[in-house]
Amino acid sequence: MEFDEDRVSRALERAWSAESSPTWSMQNPAHGHAAVTTLVVQDRFGGEIEKTVLSDGPHYYNVIDGQRYDFTVSQFDTIPMYEGRPATREELRISVTDSEYVALSERFEEALEDVDTESERSEKESSRMGTLELLDTITELLTSDKPRERRMGIGFLLFAVAGSISQVLEESADGSWFILDSTPGIVAAVLGFVGVVLIMDARRGETGE
């Protein structure tokens, strides 16, 4: 999966623990995690490593596709001045034990899976709510006393059915969902077209109520 800053941040917040940094705490979970976090993120998404030298030593962060990402900046009261000095993995490994590195690597991969699962669940819930709202709208239009609104309701219903058929075909094993690929695809295209025509006609109000 492609790099996504928010996804990575959420996973790291779950993955940090006392096993990956002896200075970890509930109040400041990112504390002491700069080096090991930078290594683990580079393992997963590549890029370069840079550092800035602070009063208590170097602070490390990632550079991915030319963009700086400091996933442990929350440990500071004020954002540091980034110097952009190149750093090597060997330099970081000096301050990271094998057990800390392994602990964060494993927990990070598990956290990424959890974040992805929750995102998918949230998307499905949003889609379900959107579908319910659409059905409510269609029902209201279909039961209207106004012919124009009933036509619009039929148009929305046909368009929704066409969309559902296309989605099922798109998610099928062979991925064939284009108009000419299958009979259901042709049916979906026709329903969608008729639905759009009815909706546009109803909105123009070309016929009397």
C-alpha positions in Angstrom: 0.0 0.0 0.0 1.2 3.5 -0.8 2.5 5.8 1.9 -0.1 7.8 3.8 1.1 10.1 6.6 -2.1 9.9 8.7 -2.2 6.0 8.4 1.4 5.7 9.5 0.9 8.2 12.4 -2.1 6.4 13.7 -0.3 3.0 13.6 2.8 4.4 15.3 0.8 5.8 18.1 -0.5 2.3 18.8 2.8 0.6 18.3 5.0 2.7 20.6 5.5 1.1 24.0 8.1 0.6 26.8 9.4 -2.3 24.8 10.6 0.0 22.0 11.7 2.9 24.2 12.6 2.9 28.0 11.4 6.5 28.3 8.0 5.8 26.9 5.0 6.9 28.9 1.3 7.3 28.5 1.7 11.1 28.8 4.5 11.2 26.1 4.4 8.0 24.1 6.7 9.3 21.3 9.5 10.1 23.8 12.8 8.3 23.0 11.3 6.8 19.8 12.9 9.0 17.1 15.7 6.7 16.0 13.8 3.4 16.1 10.7 4.9 14.5 12.8 6.4 11.7 14.4 3.1 11.0 11.1 1.1 11.0 9.4 3.7 8.7 12.2 3.5 6.3 12.1 -0.3 6.3 8.4 -0.1 5.2 8.4 3.0 2.9 12.0 3.7 1.9 13.3 7.2 1.6 16.2 8.9 3.4 17.1 9.7 6.9 17.9 13.2 8.2 18.8 14.7 11.6 18.9 17.9 13.5 21.3 18.3 16.4 19.6 19.4 19.7 21.1 20.2 23.1 20.6 16.6 24.3 21.8 14.9 21.0 20.6 14.3 17.5 17.0 14.0 16.5 16.1 11.8 13.5 13.3 11.9 11.0 12.3 10.5 7.6 12.3 12.1 4.2 10.0 10.3 1.8 9.6 11.5 -1.8 11.4 14.7 -0.9 9.0 15.5 1.9 10.1 15.6 5.6 8.1 13.5 8.1 8.9 13.8 11.8 6.6 11.2 13.4 8.0 11.7 16.9 7.8 15.5 17.0 5.0 15.3 19.5 7.6 14.5 22.2 8.8 18.1 22.1 7.2 21.2 23.7 8.3 23.2 20.7 9.0 22.1 17.1 12.8 21.9 16.5 14.7 23.8 13.8 15.2 21.2 11.1 18.7 21.2 9.8 18.3 18.5 7.2 21.7 16.8 7.9 22.0 13.4 6.2 22.2 10.4 8.5 22.8 6.7 8.0 21.0 3.7 9.4 24.3 2.6 11.0 24.3 5.8 13.0 20.8 5.2 14.3 21.4 1.6 15.1 24.0 2.6 17.6 21.3 4.1 19.8 18.7 1.3 19.2 18.9 -2.1 20.7 17.8 -5.2 18.7 14.9 -5.9 21.0 13.6 -2.3 20.7 13.9 -2.5 16.9 12.1 -5.9 16.7 9.4 -4.8 19.1 8.5 -1.7 17.2 8.7 -3.4 13.8 6.3 -6.2 14.9 3.9 -3.9 16.7 3.9 -1.4 13.8 2.9 -4.0 11.2 0.1 -5.2 13.5 -1.0 -1.7 14.0 -1.1 -0.9 10.3 -3.4 -3.9 9.8 -5.7 -2.7 12.6 -5.8 0.8 11.2 -6.6 -0.5 7.7 -9.3 -2.7 9.1 -10.9 0.1 11.0 -10.7 2.4 7.9 -12.5 -0.2 5.8 -15.1 -0.7 8.4 -15.7 3.1 8.6 -15.9 3.4 4.8 -18.5 0.6 4.7 -20.5 2.2 7.5 -20.4 5.6 5.7 -21.5 3.9 2.5 -24.3 2.1 4.3 -25.5 5.4 5.8 -25.3 7.1 2.4 -27.4 4.2 0.9 -30.0 4.5 3.6 -30.3 8.2 3.0 -30.6 7.7 -0.7 -33.3 5.1 -0.2 -35.2 7.5 2.1 -35.0 10.2 -0.6 -36.2 7.7 -3.3 -39.1 6.5 -1.2 -40.2 10.1 -0.5 -40.1 10.9 -4.2 -41.9 7.8 -5.3 -44.7 8.4 -2.8 -45.1 12.0 -3.8 -48.4 13.4 -5.1 -46.4 15.3 -7.8 -45.8 13.3 -11.1 -42.5 15.2 -11.7 -41.1 14.1 -8.3 -42.3 10.5 -8.9 -40.4 10.4 -12.2 -37.4 11.8 -10.5 -37.7 9.0 -7.9 -37.9 6.4 -10.6 -34.8 7.9 -12.2 -32.8 7.8 -9.0 -33.9 4.3 -8.3 -32.8 3.1 -11.8 -29.5 4.9 -11.4 -28.9 3.4 -8.0 -29.6 -0.1 -9.3 -27.2 0.5 -12.2 -24.5 1.6 -9.7 -25.0 -1.5 -7.6 -24.7 -3.8 -10.5 -21.6 -2.1 -11.7 -20.0 -2.2 -8.3 -20.7 -6.0 -8.0 -19.2 -6.6 -11.4 -16.2 -4.4 -10.6 -15.5 -6.4 -7.5 -15.9 -9.7 -9.2 -12.9 -12.1 -9.7 -12.2 -11.1 -13.3 -13.0 -7.4 -12.8 -15.1 -7.3 -16.0 -17.6 -4.5 -15.5 -17.3 -2.4 -18.7 -20.4 -2.1 -20.8 -19.5 -4.6 -23.5 -17.9 -7.1 -21.2 -21.1 -8.8 -20.0 -24.9 -8.7 -20.2 -25.2 -7.4 -16.6 -22.9 -4.6 -17.7 -25.1 -3.7 -20.6 -28.2 -3.8 -18.4 -26.5 -1.5 -15.8 -25.5 1.0 -18.6 -29.1 1.1 -19.9 -30.6 1.5 -16.5 -28.2 4.2 -15.6 -28.9 6.0 -18.9 -32.7 5.8 -18.5 -32.3 7.0 -14.9 -30.3 10.0 -15.9 -32.8 10.9 -18.6 -35.7 10.7 -16.2 -33.9 12.8 -13.6 -32.9 15.5 -16.1 -36.4 15.5 -17.6 -38.0 15.9 -14.1 -35.7 18.7 -13.2 -36.4 20.6 -16.3 -40.1 20.2 -15.6 -40.9 19.7 -19.3 -44.1 17.9 -18.5 -46.9 19.3 -16.3 -47.6 18.1 -12.8 
